[in-house]
Amino acid sequence: MQAMDFESKSADATGSVRPSMRILVIEDDKEAANWLIKGLSESGHVADHAADGEQGLNMASEGLYDVLIVDRMLREFKVQANVGR
Protein backbone atom coordinates (compact mmCIF):
# COMPACT_ATOMS: atom_id res chain seq x y z
CA MET A 1 0.00 0.00 0.00
CA GLN A 2 1.33 3.43 -0.92
CA ALA A 3 1.94 5.89 1.90
CA MET A 4 0.22 9.26 1.55
CA ASP A 5 0.98 12.67 3.05
CA PHE A 6 -1.76 14.17 5.19
CA GLU A 7 -2.67 16.79 7.70
CA SER A 8 -6.02 16.02 9.20
CA LYS A 9 -8.12 16.60 12.26
CA SER A 10 -11.16 14.74 13.48
CA ALA A 11 -13.83 15.31 16.11
CA ASP A 12 -14.30 12.87 18.97
CA ALA A 13 -17.64 11.90 20.55
CA THR A 14 -17.73 15.15 22.52
CA GLY A 15 -17.16 17.24 19.40
CA SER A 16 -13.61 18.19 20.44
CA VAL A 17 -11.27 18.44 17.48
CA ARG A 18 -8.08 16.45 17.76
CA PRO A 19 -5.32 15.70 15.27
CA SER A 20 -5.59 12.40 13.47
CA MET A 21 -2.75 9.94 13.81
CA ARG A 22 -1.04 8.22 10.91
CA ILE A 23 -0.85 4.52 11.78
CA LEU A 24 0.92 1.62 10.11
CA VAL A 25 -0.62 -1.82 10.65
CA ILE A 26 1.91 -4.62 10.04
CA GLU A 27 -0.22 -7.75 9.89
CA ASP A 28 -0.07 -10.83 7.67
CA ASP A 29 -3.69 -11.83 8.39
CA LYS A 30 -5.62 -9.80 5.81
CA GLU A 31 -8.95 -10.11 7.67
CA ALA A 32 -7.45 -8.88 10.95
CA ALA A 33 -5.69 -6.01 9.15
CA ASN A 34 -8.91 -4.96 7.41
CA TRP A 35 -10.77 -5.00 10.74
CA LEU A 36 -8.12 -2.86 12.41
CA ILE A 37 -7.90 -0.38 9.55
CA LYS A 38 -11.69 -0.04 9.40
CA GLY A 39 -11.88 0.75 13.13
CA LEU A 40 -8.97 3.18 13.00
CA SER A 41 -10.45 4.96 9.97
CA GLU A 42 -13.84 5.21 11.65
CA SER A 43 -12.06 6.83 14.60
CA GLY A 44 -10.64 9.49 12.31
CA HIS A 45 -7.14 8.15 11.82
CA VAL A 46 -5.25 7.40 8.62
CA ALA A 47 -4.08 3.78 8.53
CA ASP A 48 -1.85 1.98 6.04
CA HIS A 49 -1.26 -1.76 5.82
CA ALA A 50 1.91 -3.77 5.33
CA ALA A 51 1.30 -7.46 4.68
CA ASP A 52 4.67 -8.65 5.97
CA GLY A 53 7.55 -7.57 8.15
CA GLU A 54 9.89 -6.57 5.35
CA GLN A 55 7.29 -4.32 3.72
CA GLY A 56 6.39 -2.89 7.15
CA LEU A 57 10.00 -2.13 7.99
CA ASN A 58 10.46 -0.36 4.64
CA MET A 59 7.29 1.70 5.12
CA ALA A 60 8.11 2.51 8.76
CA SER A 61 11.63 3.62 7.85
CA GLU A 62 10.12 6.48 5.82
CA GLY A 63 9.22 8.03 9.20
CA LEU A 64 5.67 9.03 8.24
CA TYR A 65 3.91 7.21 11.08
CA ASP A 66 2.91 8.24 14.57
CA VAL A 67 2.12 4.67 15.64
CA LEU A 68 3.01 1.14 14.49
CA ILE A 69 0.68 -1.75 15.23
CA VAL A 70 2.73 -4.89 14.72
CA ASP A 71 1.65 -8.52 14.70
CA ARG A 72 4.24 -9.94 17.06
CA MET A 73 3.74 -13.42 15.58
CA LEU A 74 4.86 -12.55 12.03
CA ARG A 75 6.46 -15.65 10.60
CA GLU A 76 9.49 -14.18 8.85
CA PHE A 77 10.05 -11.14 11.02
CA LYS A 78 11.57 -10.94 14.45
CA VAL A 79 9.54 -7.99 15.74
CA GLN A 80 11.56 -7.24 18.86
CA ALA A 81 14.79 -7.22 16.87
CA ASN A 82 13.46 -4.93 14.15
CA VAL A 83 11.12 -2.43 15.79
CA GLY A 84 14.02 -0.43 17.21
CA ARG A 85 15.67 -0.08 13.78
Residue frames relative to the residue before (quaternion, step in Angstrom):
aa qw qx qy qz dx dy dz
M 1.0000 0.0000 0.0000 0.0000 0.00 0.00 0.00
Q 0.4376 -0.7104 0.4994 0.2333 3.56 -0.94 0.92
A 0.3864 -0.7039 0.5443 0.2427 3.57 -0.93 0.87
M 0.1636 -0.7900 0.5866 0.0712 3.56 -1.06 0.78
D 0.4531 -0.6512 0.5299 0.2997 3.57 -1.17 0.63
F 0.0773 0.8051 -0.5855 0.0547 3.58 -1.06 0.65
E 0.0242 -0.7047 0.7038 0.0858 3.46 -1.41 0.28
S 0.1541 0.8152 -0.5302 0.1750 3.54 -0.31 1.21
K 0.1293 -0.7474 0.6436 0.1017 3.50 -1.30 0.44
S 0.0996 -0.7859 0.6071 0.0614 3.55 -1.15 0.56
A 0.4246 -0.6826 0.5327 0.2645 3.55 -1.25 0.46
D 0.3486 -0.7152 0.5603 0.2302 3.57 -1.03 0.76
A 0.7774 -0.3634 0.2417 0.4530 3.58 -1.31 -0.07
T 0.6916 0.4600 -0.2846 0.4786 3.59 1.12 -0.54
G 0.5586 -0.6120 0.3831 0.4082 3.57 1.29 -0.10
S 0.4717 0.6591 -0.4517 0.3729 3.59 1.28 0.02
V 0.3503 -0.7283 0.5495 0.2118 3.54 -0.95 0.90
R 0.0160 0.7837 -0.6192 0.0463 3.53 -0.95 0.95
P 0.5551 -0.6053 0.4337 0.3707 3.60 -1.07 0.56
S 0.4387 -0.6590 0.5402 0.2854 3.54 -1.10 0.69
M 0.3378 -0.7070 0.5752 0.2348 3.54 -1.21 0.49
R 0.3303 -0.6794 0.6133 0.2305 3.52 -1.25 0.53
I 0.0534 -0.8315 0.5500 -0.0561 3.56 -0.54 1.24
L 0.1915 -0.7508 0.6218 0.1141 3.54 -1.06 0.83
V 0.1675 -0.7633 0.6201 0.0695 3.56 -0.80 1.10
I 0.0861 -0.7762 0.6242 0.0209 3.58 -0.64 1.16
E 0.2548 0.7682 -0.5139 0.2844 3.54 -0.11 1.36
D 0.3007 -0.7801 0.5216 0.1702 3.58 -0.74 1.01
D 0.6057 0.5046 -0.3591 0.4996 3.61 1.25 -0.20
K 0.3669 -0.7823 0.4604 0.2034 3.56 -0.25 1.32
E 0.6408 0.5295 -0.3282 0.4487 3.61 0.99 -0.81
A 0.6618 0.4922 -0.3027 0.4776 3.59 0.93 -0.88
A 0.6445 0.5183 -0.3220 0.4608 3.60 0.97 -0.84
N 0.6553 0.5120 -0.3157 0.4570 3.59 0.92 -0.88
W 0.6363 0.5314 -0.3171 0.4606 3.58 1.01 -0.83
L 0.6702 0.4976 -0.2901 0.4681 3.56 0.92 -0.93
I 0.6796 0.4935 -0.2932 0.4567 3.57 0.85 -0.96
K 0.6178 0.5379 -0.3432 0.4596 3.59 1.01 -0.76
G 0.6886 0.4833 -0.2803 0.4622 3.59 0.84 -0.96
L 0.6560 0.5025 -0.3100 0.4701 3.57 0.96 -0.82
S 0.6519 0.5112 -0.3081 0.4678 3.58 0.99 -0.84
E 0.6564 0.5075 -0.3050 0.4675 3.57 0.98 -0.84
S 0.6722 0.4690 -0.2853 0.4967 3.58 1.22 -0.47
G 0.6259 -0.5982 0.3111 0.3919 3.55 1.30 0.19
H 0.5599 0.6003 -0.3894 0.4177 3.58 1.24 0.20
V 0.3858 -0.6640 0.5820 0.2674 3.52 -1.34 0.31
A 0.0190 -0.8205 0.5700 -0.0381 3.57 -0.64 1.13
D 0.1473 -0.7518 0.6385 0.0726 3.53 -1.07 0.88
H 0.2918 -0.7622 0.5595 0.1444 3.55 -1.23 0.51
A 0.0847 -0.7315 0.6740 0.0591 3.51 -1.13 0.83
A 0.3748 -0.7788 0.4688 0.1823 3.57 -0.71 1.11
D 0.7959 0.1069 -0.0903 0.5891 3.60 1.21 -0.19
G 0.7128 -0.4954 0.3054 0.3914 3.52 -1.29 0.33
E 0.6482 0.5245 -0.3273 0.4445 3.57 0.95 -0.82
Q 0.6557 0.4907 -0.3045 0.4863 3.58 0.93 -0.89
G 0.6523 0.5275 -0.3079 0.4489 3.59 0.97 -0.87
L 0.6506 0.5099 -0.3126 0.4680 3.56 0.96 -0.86
N 0.6460 0.5122 -0.3177 0.4683 3.60 0.98 -0.81
M 0.6758 0.4818 -0.2962 0.4727 3.59 0.90 -0.90
A 0.6695 0.5065 -0.2995 0.4534 3.59 0.92 -0.91
S 0.6367 0.5517 -0.3357 0.4213 3.60 1.04 -0.70
E 0.5546 0.5955 -0.3953 0.4259 3.60 1.24 -0.25
G 0.3895 -0.7778 0.4256 0.2493 3.58 1.30 -0.26
L 0.4594 0.7122 -0.4253 0.3176 3.59 1.18 0.42
Y 0.6736 0.5420 -0.2711 0.4231 3.59 1.23 -0.22
D 0.3981 -0.6938 0.5551 0.2278 3.51 -1.17 0.77
V 0.8003 0.0968 0.0102 0.5916 3.56 1.10 -0.84
L 0.1633 -0.7354 0.6460 0.1236 3.56 -1.19 0.67
I 0.1140 -0.7333 0.6649 0.0852 3.55 -1.02 0.86
V 0.0361 -0.8435 0.5328 -0.0576 3.54 -0.38 1.29
D 0.4042 -0.6669 0.5771 0.2426 3.53 -0.99 0.95
R 0.2828 -0.8065 0.4939 0.1598 3.58 -0.33 1.17
M 0.6608 0.4848 -0.3073 0.4837 3.58 1.29 -0.05
L 0.2507 0.7777 -0.5400 0.2018 3.62 1.15 0.43
R 0.5251 -0.6953 0.4023 0.2811 3.53 -0.80 1.06
E 0.8178 0.2913 -0.1289 0.4792 3.58 0.70 -1.06
F 0.6999 0.4707 -0.2238 0.4883 3.56 1.28 -0.04
K 0.2422 -0.7522 0.5958 0.1437 3.54 -0.71 1.05
V 0.3325 -0.8066 0.4555 0.1773 3.54 0.01 1.38
Q 0.6932 0.4889 -0.3041 0.4336 3.59 0.72 -0.99
A 0.6697 0.4987 -0.2998 0.4614 3.57 1.05 -0.69
N 0.7698 0.4040 -0.1908 0.4558 3.59 1.05 -0.68
V 0.5629 0.6265 -0.4082 0.3522 3.61 1.05 -0.52
G 0.6770 0.5031 -0.2979 0.4471 3.59 0.99 -0.69
R 0.5378 0.6590 -0.3938 0.3484 3.62 1.21 -0.32
